[in-house]
Amino acid sequence: MANIYDGAFRTILNDCRKLIIPVINEIFGETYTGEEEIRFFPNEHFLDQQDEADKERITDTNFTVFGKIFLKKAC
């Protein structure tokens, strides 16, 4: 059974997508502006088993934040 935090995080992702960037900034110390593209990937996978029916596995959330890349020059 999923815990309450899993449900809260899924609610943020599904219903309040504008809050994703502030949460990432706070948790990971990032400085995203909110203008970045967020691309979500499937988190439901079917396990192919030879002698049994396929099983569904639901994994954690999977997304990528696409933004500007800043390169630092070495001095």
mmCIF file of the N, C-alpha and C atoms, coordinates in Angstrom:
data_MODEL
# 
_entry.id   MODEL 
# 
loop_
_atom_site.group_PDB 
_atom_site.id 
_atom_site.type_symbol 
_atom_site.label_atom_id 
_atom_site.label_alt_id 
_atom_site.label_comp_id 
_atom_site.label_asym_id 
_atom_site.label_entity_id 
_atom_site.label_seq_id 
_atom_site.pdbx_PDB_ins_code 
_atom_site.Cartn_x 
_atom_site.Cartn_y 
_atom_site.Cartn_z 
_atom_site.occupancy 
_atom_site.B_iso_or_equiv 
_atom_site.pdbx_formal_charge 
_atom_site.auth_seq_id 
_atom_site.auth_comp_id 
_atom_site.auth_asym_id 
_atom_site.auth_atom_id 
_atom_site.pdbx_PDB_model_num 
ATOM 1   N N  . MET A 1 1  ? 0.840  -1.186  0.000   1.00 0.00 ? 1  MET A N  1 
ATOM 2   C CA . MET A 1 1  ? 0.000  0.000   0.000   1.00 0.00 ? 1  MET A CA 1 
ATOM 3   C C  . MET A 1 1  ? 0.885  1.250   0.000   1.00 0.00 ? 1  MET A C  1 
ATOM 4   N N  . ALA A 1 2  ? 0.576  2.183   -0.848  1.00 0.00 ? 2  ALA A N  1 
ATOM 5   C CA . ALA A 1 2  ? 1.354  3.419   -0.919  1.00 0.00 ? 2  ALA A CA 1 
ATOM 6   C C  . ALA A 1 2  ? 1.114  4.255   0.330   1.00 0.00 ? 2  ALA A C  1 
ATOM 7   N N  . ASN A 1 3  ? 2.127  5.031   0.681   1.00 0.00 ? 3  ASN A N  1 
ATOM 8   C CA . ASN A 1 3  ? 1.942  5.870   1.861   1.00 0.00 ? 3  ASN A CA 1 
ATOM 9   C C  . ASN A 1 3  ? 1.378  7.231   1.480   1.00 0.00 ? 3  ASN A C  1 
ATOM 10  N N  . ILE A 1 4  ? 1.077  8.042   2.463   1.00 0.00 ? 4  ILE A N  1 
ATOM 11  C CA . ILE A 1 4  ? 0.415  9.329   2.241   1.00 0.00 ? 4  ILE A CA 1 
ATOM 12  C C  . ILE A 1 4  ? 1.279  10.282  1.418   1.00 0.00 ? 4  ILE A C  1 
ATOM 13  N N  . TYR A 1 5  ? 2.611  10.182  1.547   1.00 0.00 ? 5  TYR A N  1 
ATOM 14  C CA . TYR A 1 5  ? 3.495  11.072  0.801   1.00 0.00 ? 5  TYR A CA 1 
ATOM 15  C C  . TYR A 1 5  ? 3.482  10.756  -0.691  1.00 0.00 ? 5  TYR A C  1 
ATOM 16  N N  . ASP A 1 6  ? 3.366  9.480   -1.038  1.00 0.00 ? 6  ASP A N  1 
ATOM 17  C CA . ASP A 1 6  ? 3.257  9.110   -2.452  1.00 0.00 ? 6  ASP A CA 1 
ATOM 18  C C  . ASP A 1 6  ? 2.017  9.736   -3.067  1.00 0.00 ? 6  ASP A C  1 
ATOM 19  N N  . GLY A 1 7  ? 0.908  9.652   -2.357  1.00 0.00 ? 7  GLY A N  1 
ATOM 20  C CA . GLY A 1 7  ? -0.342 10.223  -2.852  1.00 0.00 ? 7  GLY A CA 1 
ATOM 21  C C  . GLY A 1 7  ? -0.274 11.732  -2.985  1.00 0.00 ? 7  GLY A C  1 
ATOM 22  N N  . ALA A 1 8  ? 0.348  12.386  -2.009  1.00 0.00 ? 8  ALA A N  1 
ATOM 23  C CA . ALA A 1 8  ? 0.477  13.844  -2.065  1.00 0.00 ? 8  ALA A CA 1 
ATOM 24  C C  . ALA A 1 8  ? 1.356  14.266  -3.243  1.00 0.00 ? 8  ALA A C  1 
ATOM 25  N N  . PHE A 1 9  ? 2.444  13.539  -3.459  1.00 0.00 ? 9  PHE A N  1 
ATOM 26  C CA . PHE A 1 9  ? 3.339  13.876  -4.570  1.00 0.00 ? 9  PHE A CA 1 
ATOM 27  C C  . PHE A 1 9  ? 2.646  13.660  -5.911  1.00 0.00 ? 9  PHE A C  1 
ATOM 28  N N  . ARG A 1 10 ? 1.901  12.582  -6.038  1.00 0.00 ? 10 ARG A N  1 
ATOM 29  C CA . ARG A 1 10 ? 1.158  12.349  -7.297  1.00 0.00 ? 10 ARG A CA 1 
ATOM 30  C C  . ARG A 1 10 ? 0.124  13.439  -7.532  1.00 0.00 ? 10 ARG A C  1 
ATOM 31  N N  . THR A 1 11 ? -0.511 13.923  -6.470  1.00 0.00 ? 11 THR A N  1 
ATOM 32  C CA . THR A 1 11 ? -1.479 15.012  -6.599  1.00 0.00 ? 11 THR A CA 1 
ATOM 33  C C  . THR A 1 11 ? -0.791 16.266  -7.117  1.00 0.00 ? 11 THR A C  1 
ATOM 34  N N  . ILE A 1 12 ? 0.370  16.589  -6.574  1.00 0.00 ? 12 ILE A N  1 
ATOM 35  C CA . ILE A 1 12 ? 1.117  17.757  -7.047  1.00 0.00 ? 12 ILE A CA 1 
ATOM 36  C C  . ILE A 1 12 ? 1.438  17.598  -8.530  1.00 0.00 ? 12 ILE A C  1 
ATOM 37  N N  . LEU A 1 13 ? 1.919  16.428  -8.913  1.00 0.00 ? 13 LEU A N  1 
ATOM 38  C CA . LEU A 1 13 ? 2.300  16.211  -10.312 1.00 0.00 ? 13 LEU A CA 1 
ATOM 39  C C  . LEU A 1 13 ? 1.116  16.293  -11.252 1.00 0.00 ? 13 LEU A C  1 
ATOM 40  N N  . ASN A 1 14 ? -0.013 15.744  -10.841 1.00 0.00 ? 14 ASN A N  1 
ATOM 41  C CA . ASN A 1 14 ? -1.171 15.682  -11.733 1.00 0.00 ? 14 ASN A CA 1 
ATOM 42  C C  . ASN A 1 14 ? -2.034 16.935  -11.711 1.00 0.00 ? 14 ASN A C  1 
ATOM 43  N N  . ASP A 1 15 ? -2.200 17.534  -10.551 1.00 0.00 ? 15 ASP A N  1 
ATOM 44  C CA . ASP A 1 15 ? -3.151 18.645  -10.427 1.00 0.00 ? 15 ASP A CA 1 
ATOM 45  C C  . ASP A 1 15 ? -2.501 20.016  -10.303 1.00 0.00 ? 15 ASP A C  1 
ATOM 46  N N  . CYS A 1 16 ? -1.262 20.053  -9.880  1.00 0.00 ? 16 CYS A N  1 
ATOM 47  C CA . CYS A 1 16 ? -0.603 21.329  -9.593  1.00 0.00 ? 16 CYS A CA 1 
ATOM 48  C C  . CYS A 1 16 ? 0.777  21.363  -10.234 1.00 0.00 ? 16 CYS A C  1 
ATOM 49  N N  . ARG A 1 17 ? 0.850  21.185  -11.509 1.00 0.00 ? 17 ARG A N  1 
ATOM 50  C CA . ARG A 1 17 ? 2.149  21.054  -12.186 1.00 0.00 ? 17 ARG A CA 1 
ATOM 51  C C  . ARG A 1 17 ? 3.050  22.270  -12.023 1.00 0.00 ? 17 ARG A C  1 
ATOM 52  N N  . LYS A 1 18 ? 2.475  23.439  -11.801 1.00 0.00 ? 18 LYS A N  1 
ATOM 53  C CA . LYS A 1 18 ? 3.299  24.635  -11.607 1.00 0.00 ? 18 LYS A CA 1 
ATOM 54  C C  . LYS A 1 18 ? 4.081  24.580  -10.299 1.00 0.00 ? 18 LYS A C  1 
ATOM 55  N N  . LEU A 1 19 ? 3.700  23.693  -9.395  1.00 0.00 ? 19 LEU A N  1 
ATOM 56  C CA . LEU A 1 19 ? 4.404  23.574  -8.121  1.00 0.00 ? 19 LEU A CA 1 
ATOM 57  C C  . LEU A 1 19 ? 5.600  22.633  -8.182  1.00 0.00 ? 19 LEU A C  1 
ATOM 58  N N  . ILE A 1 20 ? 5.768  21.920  -9.279  1.00 0.00 ? 20 ILE A N  1 
ATOM 59  C CA . ILE A 1 20 ? 6.862  20.959  -9.374  1.00 0.00 ? 20 ILE A CA 1 
ATOM 60  C C  . ILE A 1 20 ? 8.215  21.658  -9.266  1.00 0.00 ? 20 ILE A C  1 
ATOM 61  N N  . ILE A 1 21 ? 8.398  22.730  -10.018 1.00 0.00 ? 21 ILE A N  1 
ATOM 62  C CA . ILE A 1 21 ? 9.686  23.432  -10.024 1.00 0.00 ? 21 ILE A CA 1 
ATOM 63  C C  . ILE A 1 21 ? 10.037 23.977  -8.639  1.00 0.00 ? 21 ILE A C  1 
ATOM 64  N N  . PRO A 1 22 ? 9.130  24.669  -7.935  1.00 0.00 ? 22 PRO A N  1 
ATOM 65  C CA . PRO A 1 22 ? 9.485  25.124  -6.582  1.00 0.00 ? 22 PRO A CA 1 
ATOM 66  C C  . PRO A 1 22 ? 9.844  23.975  -5.631  1.00 0.00 ? 22 PRO A C  1 
ATOM 67  N N  . VAL A 1 23 ? 9.174  22.843  -5.778  1.00 0.00 ? 23 VAL A N  1 
ATOM 68  C CA . VAL A 1 23 ? 9.495  21.687  -4.932  1.00 0.00 ? 23 VAL A CA 1 
ATOM 69  C C  . VAL A 1 23 ? 10.900 21.176  -5.262  1.00 0.00 ? 23 VAL A C  1 
ATOM 70  N N  . ILE A 1 24 ? 11.234 21.063  -6.543  1.00 0.00 ? 24 ILE A N  1 
ATOM 71  C CA . ILE A 1 24 ? 12.571 20.619  -6.939  1.00 0.00 ? 24 ILE A CA 1 
ATOM 72  C C  . ILE A 1 24 ? 13.627 21.608  -6.447  1.00 0.00 ? 24 ILE A C  1 
ATOM 73  N N  . ASN A 1 25 ? 13.340 22.899  -6.609  1.00 0.00 ? 25 ASN A N  1 
ATOM 74  C CA . ASN A 1 25 ? 14.287 23.917  -6.139  1.00 0.00 ? 25 ASN A CA 1 
ATOM 75  C C  . ASN A 1 25 ? 14.538 23.783  -4.638  1.00 0.00 ? 25 ASN A C  1 
ATOM 76  N N  . GLU A 1 26 ? 13.502 23.591  -3.876  1.00 0.00 ? 26 GLU A N  1 
ATOM 77  C CA . GLU A 1 26 ? 13.623 23.511  -2.409  1.00 0.00 ? 26 GLU A CA 1 
ATOM 78  C C  . GLU A 1 26 ? 14.343 22.239  -1.971  1.00 0.00 ? 26 GLU A C  1 
ATOM 79  N N  . ILE A 1 27 ? 13.947 21.114  -2.533  1.00 0.00 ? 27 ILE A N  1 
ATOM 80  C CA . ILE A 1 27 ? 14.513 19.839  -2.093  1.00 0.00 ? 27 ILE A CA 1 
ATOM 81  C C  . ILE A 1 27 ? 15.962 19.681  -2.540  1.00 0.00 ? 27 ILE A C  1 
ATOM 82  N N  . PHE A 1 28 ? 16.262 20.065  -3.769  1.00 0.00 ? 28 PHE A N  1 
ATOM 83  C CA . PHE A 1 28 ? 17.580 19.795  -4.340  1.00 0.00 ? 28 PHE A CA 1 
ATOM 84  C C  . PHE A 1 28 ? 18.480 21.023  -4.444  1.00 0.00 ? 28 PHE A C  1 
ATOM 85  N N  . GLY A 1 29 ? 18.022 22.168  -3.950  1.00 0.00 ? 29 GLY A N  1 
ATOM 86  C CA . GLY A 1 29 ? 18.849 23.369  -3.982  1.00 0.00 ? 29 GLY A CA 1 
ATOM 87  C C  . GLY A 1 29 ? 19.089 23.908  -5.382  1.00 0.00 ? 29 GLY A C  1 
ATOM 88  N N  . GLU A 1 30 ? 18.148 23.700  -6.275  1.00 0.00 ? 30 GLU A N  1 
ATOM 89  C CA . GLU A 1 30 ? 18.271 24.178  -7.651  1.00 0.00 ? 30 GLU A CA 1 
ATOM 90  C C  . GLU A 1 30 ? 17.725 25.597  -7.765  1.00 0.00 ? 30 GLU A C  1 
ATOM 91  N N  . THR A 1 31 ? 17.906 26.209  -8.924  1.00 0.00 ? 31 THR A N  1 
ATOM 92  C CA . THR A 1 31 ? 17.427 27.577  -9.151  1.00 0.00 ? 31 THR A CA 1 
ATOM 93  C C  . THR A 1 31 ? 16.645 27.670  -10.461 1.00 0.00 ? 31 THR A C  1 
ATOM 94  N N  . TYR A 1 32 ? 15.804 26.690  -10.728 1.00 0.00 ? 32 TYR A N  1 
ATOM 95  C CA . TYR A 1 32 ? 14.975 26.738  -11.929 1.00 0.00 ? 32 TYR A CA 1 
ATOM 96  C C  . TYR A 1 32 ? 13.993 27.893  -11.824 1.00 0.00 ? 32 TYR A C  1 
ATOM 97  N N  . THR A 1 33 ? 13.661 28.498  -12.964 1.00 0.00 ? 33 THR A N  1 
ATOM 98  C CA . THR A 1 33 ? 12.789 29.679  -12.977 1.00 0.00 ? 33 THR A CA 1 
ATOM 99  C C  . THR A 1 33 ? 11.311 29.333  -13.131 1.00 0.00 ? 33 THR A C  1 
ATOM 100 N N  . GLY A 1 34 ? 11.020 28.158  -13.641 1.00 0.00 ? 34 GLY A N  1 
ATOM 101 C CA . GLY A 1 34 ? 9.641  27.796  -13.939 1.00 0.00 ? 34 GLY A CA 1 
ATOM 102 C C  . GLY A 1 34 ? 9.349  27.849  -15.422 1.00 0.00 ? 34 GLY A C  1 
ATOM 103 N N  . GLU A 1 35 ? 10.290 28.350  -16.202 1.00 0.00 ? 35 GLU A N  1 
ATOM 104 C CA . GLU A 1 35 ? 10.137 28.426  -17.654 1.00 0.00 ? 35 GLU A CA 1 
ATOM 105 C C  . GLU A 1 35 ? 10.631 27.160  -18.345 1.00 0.00 ? 35 GLU A C  1 
ATOM 106 N N  . GLU A 1 36 ? 11.218 26.246  -17.593 1.00 0.00 ? 36 GLU A N  1 
ATOM 107 C CA . GLU A 1 36 ? 11.780 25.034  -18.153 1.00 0.00 ? 36 GLU A CA 1 
ATOM 108 C C  . GLU A 1 36 ? 10.683 24.072  -18.601 1.00 0.00 ? 36 GLU A C  1 
ATOM 109 N N  . GLU A 1 37 ? 11.045 23.226  -19.545 1.00 0.00 ? 37 GLU A N  1 
ATOM 110 C CA . GLU A 1 37 ? 10.119 22.183  -19.995 1.00 0.00 ? 37 GLU A CA 1 
ATOM 111 C C  . GLU A 1 37 ? 10.267 20.969  -19.078 1.00 0.00 ? 37 GLU A C  1 
ATOM 112 N N  . ILE A 1 38 ? 9.147  20.411  -18.670 1.00 0.00 ? 38 ILE A N  1 
ATOM 113 C CA . ILE A 1 38 ? 9.158  19.184  -17.876 1.00 0.00 ? 38 ILE A CA 1 
ATOM 114 C C  . ILE A 1 38 ? 8.536  18.099  -18.740 1.00 0.00 ? 38 ILE A C  1 
ATOM 115 N N  . ARG A 1 39 ? 9.296  17.041  -18.955 1.00 0.00 ? 39 ARG A N  1 
ATOM 116 C CA . ARG A 1 39 ? 8.816  15.940  -19.786 1.00 0.00 ? 39 ARG A CA 1 
ATOM 117 C C  . ARG A 1 39 ? 8.630  14.710  -18.897 1.00 0.00 ? 39 ARG A C  1 
ATOM 118 N N  . PHE A 1 40 ? 7.416  14.183  -18.887 1.00 0.00 ? 40 PHE A N  1 
ATOM 119 C CA . PHE A 1 40 ? 7.094  13.021  -18.072 1.00 0.00 ? 40 PHE A CA 1 
ATOM 120 C C  . PHE A 1 40 ? 7.216  11.749  -18.903 1.00 0.00 ? 40 PHE A C  1 
ATOM 121 N N  . PHE A 1 41 ? 7.637  10.688  -18.243 1.00 0.00 ? 41 PHE A N  1 
ATOM 122 C CA . PHE A 1 41 ? 7.788  9.395   -18.881 1.00 0.00 ? 41 PHE A CA 1 
ATOM 123 C C  . PHE A 1 41 ? 6.902  8.385   -18.168 1.00 0.00 ? 41 PHE A C  1 
ATOM 124 N N  . PRO A 1 42 ? 6.497  7.333   -18.841 1.00 0.00 ? 42 PRO A N  1 
ATOM 125 C CA . PRO A 1 42 ? 5.592  6.355   -18.233 1.00 0.00 ? 42 PRO A CA 1 
ATOM 126 C C  . PRO A 1 42 ? 6.196  5.730   -16.971 1.00 0.00 ? 42 PRO A C  1 
ATOM 127 N N  . ASN A 1 43 ? 5.334  5.476   -16.008 1.00 0.00 ? 43 ASN A N  1 
ATOM 128 C CA . ASN A 1 43 ? 5.797  4.779   -14.809 1.00 0.00 ? 43 ASN A CA 1 
ATOM 129 C C  . ASN A 1 43 ? 5.060  3.454   -14.627 1.00 0.00 ? 43 ASN A C  1 
ATOM 130 N N  . GLU A 1 44 ? 4.365  3.034   -15.671 1.00 0.00 ? 44 GLU A N  1 
ATOM 131 C CA . GLU A 1 44 ? 3.708  1.732   -15.658 1.00 0.00 ? 44 GLU A CA 1 
ATOM 132 C C  . GLU A 1 44 ? 4.407  0.836   -16.677 1.00 0.00 ? 44 GLU A C  1 
ATOM 133 N N  . HIS A 1 45 ? 4.865  -0.297  -16.212 1.00 0.00 ? 45 HIS A N  1 
ATOM 134 C CA . HIS A 1 45 ? 5.599  -1.217  -17.066 1.00 0.00 ? 45 HIS A CA 1 
ATOM 135 C C  . HIS A 1 45 ? 4.978  -2.601  -16.950 1.00 0.00 ? 45 HIS A C  1 
ATOM 136 N N  . PHE A 1 46 ? 4.983  -3.321  -18.036 1.00 0.00 ? 46 PHE A N  1 
ATOM 137 C CA . PHE A 1 46 ? 4.468  -4.687  -18.016 1.00 0.00 ? 46 PHE A CA 1 
ATOM 138 C C  . PHE A 1 46 ? 5.630  -5.647  -18.130 1.00 0.00 ? 46 PHE A C  1 
ATOM 139 N N  . LEU A 1 47 ? 5.701  -6.583  -17.201 1.00 0.00 ? 47 LEU A N  1 
ATOM 140 C CA . LEU A 1 47 ? 6.774  -7.566  -17.162 1.00 0.00 ? 47 LEU A CA 1 
ATOM 141 C C  . LEU A 1 47 ? 6.348  -8.779  -17.972 1.00 0.00 ? 47 LEU A C  1 
ATOM 142 N N  . ASP A 1 48 ? 7.097  -9.063  -19.009 1.00 0.00 ? 48 ASP A N  1 
ATOM 143 C CA . ASP A 1 48 ? 6.795  -10.195 -19.879 1.00 0.00 ? 48 ASP A CA 1 
ATOM 144 C C  . ASP A 1 48 ? 7.341  -11.470 -19.240 1.00 0.00 ? 48 ASP A C  1 
ATOM 145 N N  . GLN A 1 49 ? 6.460  -12.386 -18.949 1.00 0.00 ? 49 GLN A N  1 
ATOM 146 C CA . GLN A 1 49 ? 6.862  -13.648 -18.335 1.00 0.00 ? 49 GLN A CA 1 
ATOM 147 C C  . GLN A 1 49 ? 6.458  -14.786 -19.254 1.00 0.00 ? 49 GLN A C  1 
ATOM 148 N N  . GLN A 1 50 ? 7.376  -15.705 -19.494 1.00 0.00 ? 50 GLN A N  1 
ATOM 149 C CA . GLN A 1 50 ? 7.147  -16.744 -20.486 1.00 0.00 ? 50 GLN A CA 1 
ATOM 150 C C  . GLN A 1 50 ? 5.944  -17.620 -20.174 1.00 0.00 ? 50 GLN A C  1 
ATOM 151 N N  . ASP A 1 51 ? 5.853  -18.138 -18.980 1.00 0.00 ? 51 ASP A N  1 
ATOM 152 C CA . ASP A 1 51 ? 4.813  -19.117 -18.676 1.00 0.00 ? 51 ASP A CA 1 
ATOM 153 C C  . ASP A 1 51 ? 3.675  -18.569 -17.826 1.00 0.00 ? 51 ASP A C  1 
ATOM 154 N N  . GLU A 1 52 ? 3.658  -17.267 -17.606 1.00 0.00 ? 52 GLU A N  1 
ATOM 155 C CA . GLU A 1 52 ? 2.624  -16.671 -16.766 1.00 0.00 ? 52 GLU A CA 1 
ATOM 156 C C  . GLU A 1 52 ? 2.053  -15.445 -17.467 1.00 0.00 ? 52 GLU A C  1 
ATOM 157 N N  . ALA A 1 53 ? 0.945  -14.966 -16.944 1.00 0.00 ? 53 ALA A N  1 
ATOM 158 C CA . ALA A 1 53 ? 0.358  -13.739 -17.470 1.00 0.00 ? 53 ALA A CA 1 
ATOM 159 C C  . ALA A 1 53 ? 1.288  -12.571 -17.152 1.00 0.00 ? 53 ALA A C  1 
ATOM 160 N N  . ASP A 1 54 ? 1.296  -11.579 -18.030 1.00 0.00 ? 54 ASP A N  1 
ATOM 161 C CA . ASP A 1 54 ? 2.124  -10.396 -17.793 1.00 0.00 ? 54 ASP A CA 1 
ATOM 162 C C  . ASP A 1 54 ? 1.686  -9.714  -16.500 1.00 0.00 ? 54 ASP A C  1 
ATOM 163 N N  . LYS A 1 55 ? 2.664  -9.176  -15.775 1.00 0.00 ? 55 LYS A N  1 
ATOM 164 C CA . LYS A 1 55 ? 2.383  -8.445  -14.547 1.00 0.00 ? 55 LYS A CA 1 
ATOM 165 C C  . LYS A 1 55 ? 2.672  -6.973  -14.781 1.00 0.00 ? 55 LYS A C  1 
ATOM 166 N N  . GLU A 1 56 ? 1.874  -6.127  -14.154 1.00 0.00 ? 56 GLU A N  1 
ATOM 167 C CA . GLU A 1 56 ? 2.088  -4.688  -14.253 1.00 0.00 ? 56 GLU A CA 1 
ATOM 168 C C  . GLU A 1 56 ? 2.891  -4.232  -13.053 1.00 0.00 ? 56 GLU A C  1 
ATOM 169 N N  . ARG A 1 57 ? 3.901  -3.403  -13.312 1.00 0.00 ? 57 ARG A N  1 
ATOM 170 C CA . ARG A 1 57 ? 4.693  -2.829  -12.227 1.00 0.00 ? 57 ARG A CA 1 
ATOM 171 C C  . ARG A 1 57 ? 4.615  -1.316  -12.350 1.00 0.00 ? 57 ARG A C  1 
ATOM 172 N N  . ILE A 1 58 ? 4.235  -0.669  -11.276 1.00 0.00 ? 58 ILE A N  1 
ATOM 173 C CA . ILE A 1 58 ? 4.180  0.792   -11.245 1.00 0.00 ? 58 ILE A CA 1 
ATOM 174 C C  . ILE A 1 58 ? 5.379  1.269   -10.444 1.00 0.00 ? 58 ILE A C  1 
ATOM 175 N N  . THR A 1 59 ? 6.187  2.121   -11.075 1.00 0.00 ? 59 THR A N  1 
ATOM 176 C CA . THR A 1 59 ? 7.412  2.601   -10.448 1.00 0.00 ? 59 THR A CA 1 
ATOM 177 C C  . THR A 1 59 ? 7.227  4.033   -9.958  1.00 0.00 ? 59 THR A C  1 
ATOM 178 N N  . ASP A 1 60 ? 8.283  4.586   -9.383  1.00 0.00 ? 60 ASP A N  1 
ATOM 179 C CA . ASP A 1 60 ? 8.248  5.973   -8.941  1.00 0.00 ? 60 ASP A CA 1 
ATOM 180 C C  . ASP A 1 60 ? 8.079  6.890   -10.147 1.00 0.00 ? 60 ASP A C  1 
ATOM 181 N N  . THR A 1 61 ? 7.811  8.134   -9.868  1.00 0.00 ? 61 THR A N  1 
ATOM 182 C CA . THR A 1 61 ? 7.635  9.127   -10.917 1.00 0.00 ? 61 THR A CA 1 
ATOM 183 C C  . THR A 1 61 ? 8.928  9.296   -11.702 1.00 0.00 ? 61 THR A C  1 
ATOM 184 N N  . ASN A 1 62 ? 8.783  9.475   -13.006 1.00 0.00 ? 62 ASN A N  1 
ATOM 185 C CA . ASN A 1 62 ? 9.934  9.589   -13.882 1.00 0.00 ? 62 ASN A CA 1 
ATOM 186 C C  . ASN A 1 62 ? 9.729  10.797  -14.783 1.00 0.00 ? 62 ASN A C  1 
ATOM 187 N N  . PHE A 1 63 ? 10.536 11.855  -14.573 1.00 0.00 ? 63 PHE A N  1 
ATOM 188 C CA . PHE A 1 63 ? 10.447 13.030  -15.424 1.00 0.00 ? 63 PHE A CA 1 
ATOM 189 C C  . PHE A 1 63 ? 11.812 13.684  -15.540 1.00 0.00 ? 63 PHE A C  1 
ATOM 190 N N  . THR A 1 64 ? 11.959 14.512  -16.565 1.00 0.00 ? 64 THR A N  1 
ATOM 191 C CA . THR A 1 64 ? 13.192 15.256  -16.798 1.00 0.00 ? 64 THR A CA 1 
ATOM 192 C C  . THR A 1 64 ? 12.842 16.724  -16.941 1.00 0.00 ? 64 THR A C  1 
ATOM 193 N N  . VAL A 1 65 ? 13.667 17.589  -16.361 1.00 0.00 ? 65 VAL A N  1 
ATOM 194 C CA . VAL A 1 65 ? 13.509 19.035  -16.495 1.00 0.00 ? 65 VAL A CA 1 
ATOM 195 C C  . VAL A 1 65 ? 14.523 19.502  -17.523 1.00 0.00 ? 65 VAL A C  1 
ATOM 196 N N  . PHE A 1 66 ? 14.034 20.100  -18.601 1.00 0.00 ? 66 PHE A N  1 
ATOM 197 C CA . PHE A 1 66 ? 14.893 20.613  -19.656 1.00 0.00 ? 66 PHE A CA 1 
ATOM 198 C C  . PHE A 1 66 ? 14.975 22.129  -19.518 1.00 0.00 ? 66 PHE A C  1 
ATOM 199 N N  . GLY A 1 67 ? 16.166 22.637  -19.395 1.00 0.00 ? 67 GLY A N  1 
ATOM 200 C CA . GLY A 1 67 ? 16.368 24.078  -19.258 1.00 0.00 ? 67 GLY A CA 1 
ATOM 201 C C  . GLY A 1 67 ? 17.656 24.484  -19.922 1.00 0.00 ? 67 GLY A C  1 
ATOM 202 N N  . LYS A 1 68 ? 18.108 25.648  -19.588 1.00 0.00 ? 68 LYS A N  1 
ATOM 203 C CA . LYS A 1 68 ? 19.363 26.149  -20.144 1.00 0.00 ? 68 LYS A CA 1 
ATOM 204 C C  . LYS A 1 68 ? 20.524 25.412  -19.486 1.00 0.00 ? 68 LYS A C  1 
ATOM 205 N N  . ILE A 1 69 ? 21.558 25.192  -20.276 1.00 0.00 ? 69 ILE A N  1 
ATOM 206 C CA . ILE A 1 69 ? 22.776 24.563  -19.759 1.00 0.00 ? 69 ILE A CA 1 
ATOM 207 C C  . ILE A 1 69 ? 23.839 25.645  -19.688 1.00 0.00 ? 69 ILE A C  1 
ATOM 208 N N  . PHE A 1 70 ? 24.390 25.823  -18.508 1.00 0.00 ? 70 PHE A N  1 
ATOM 209 C CA . PHE A 1 70 ? 25.435 26.809  -18.298 1.00 0.00 ? 70 PHE A CA 1 
ATOM 210 C C  . PHE A 1 70 ? 26.766 26.090  -18.158 1.00 0.00 ? 70 PHE A C  1 
ATOM 211 N N  . LEU A 1 71 ? 27.723 26.487  -18.966 1.00 0.00 ? 71 LEU A N  1 
ATOM 212 C CA . LEU A 1 71 ? 29.050 25.886  -18.908 1.00 0.00 ? 71 LEU A CA 1 
ATOM 213 C C  . LEU A 1 71 ? 30.006 26.859  -18.203 1.00 0.00 ? 71 LEU A C  1 
ATOM 214 N N  . LYS A 1 72 ? 30.776 26.319  -17.287 1.00 0.00 ? 72 LYS A N  1 
ATOM 215 C CA . LYS A 1 72 ? 31.766 27.130  -16.585 1.00 0.00 ? 72 LYS A CA 1 
ATOM 216 C C  . LYS A 1 72 ? 33.123 26.895  -17.235 1.00 0.00 ? 72 LYS A C  1 
ATOM 217 N N  . LYS A 1 73 ? 33.838 27.961  -17.493 1.00 0.00 ? 73 LYS A N  1 
ATOM 218 C CA . LYS A 1 73 ? 35.176 27.835  -18.056 1.00 0.00 ? 73 LYS A CA 1 
ATOM 219 C C  . LYS A 1 73 ? 36.177 27.703  -16.919 1.00 0.00 ? 73 LYS A C  1 
ATOM 220 N N  . ALA A 1 74 ? 37.100 26.794  -17.092 1.00 0.00 ? 74 ALA A N  1 
ATOM 221 C CA . ALA A 1 74 ? 38.157 26.649  -16.104 1.00 0.00 ? 74 ALA A CA 1 
ATOM 222 C C  . ALA A 1 74 ? 39.179 27.761  -16.299 1.00 0.00 ? 74 ALA A C  1 
ATOM 223 N N  . CYS A 1 75 ? 39.661 28.308  -15.220 1.00 0.00 ? 75 CYS A N  1 
ATOM 224 C CA . CYS A 1 75 ? 40.659 29.390  -15.312 1.00 0.00 ? 75 CYS A CA 1 
ATOM 225 C C  . CYS A 1 75 ? 42.052 28.828  -15.238 1.00 0.00 ? 75 CYS A C  1 
# 
